[in-house]
């Protein structure tokens, strides 16, 4: 693989991961929380991720595994790897208590933050940062692998993950800010929590680069599809429903699918 392709993929992964900092800035700069815009954005991100997972990533995984193992076995391995990805991200969710889990975002509205003691709020923010770092690890590998295979696909995945990282950045920065009264500390902790994404990409790449073949590639890609679908259904859509009207979330979902479909046709 060319160094240029690797650097491009890494750059996209860094962009996606550090968008948690965008969420932090939004929580400080916006005078009024806009739940409808958040719902639309999250729905859009879910639409992009679901569509690209089933139409593009799952298909590429099946193609690679079928080339390595034959049509029948290839299809079976693709399905198993897909649900293996679902199981992996579900296990990570299970191991993180819901109160600190960014996939259970219930306090990203600054107006909903209780005037509790600062220690409890700080602990909430720190645990949210740790939880986000854990979740971003496989997401980083997903973005990186997508970009290595197809730059257009990588850009689509990176944008979708960046959108869904924005509210996670808010989830970290708001409690830290209310606990410390320091915008600087809240921003940097939120910003740095996204670094797990490029770290995940780099570690995954160096662990697997000597094993790259049709079979390994297919398993990774099918697992990535499962991870992205789970995140969309477990996190993005429920959060969109919680903070906006049902039809706004679904409208965003359909719009995300349409934009992704158009980009795949054009590019």
Protein Blocks (a to p, Z undefined) as FASTA:
>chain_A
ZZklmmmmmmmmmmmmmmmmmmmmmmmmpmbdcfklmmmmmmmmmmmmmmmmmmmmmmmm
mmmmmmmnojklmmmmmmmmmmmmmmmmmmmmmmpcfklmmklccklpfklpccbdfklm
mmmmmmmmmmmmmmmmmmmmmmmmmmmmommlmmmmmmmmmmmmmmmmmmmmmmmmmmno
paklmmmmmmmmmmmmmmmmmmmmmmmmmmgcfklmmmmmmmmmmmmmmmmmmmmmmmmm
mmmcfklmmmmmmmmmmmmmmmmmmZZ
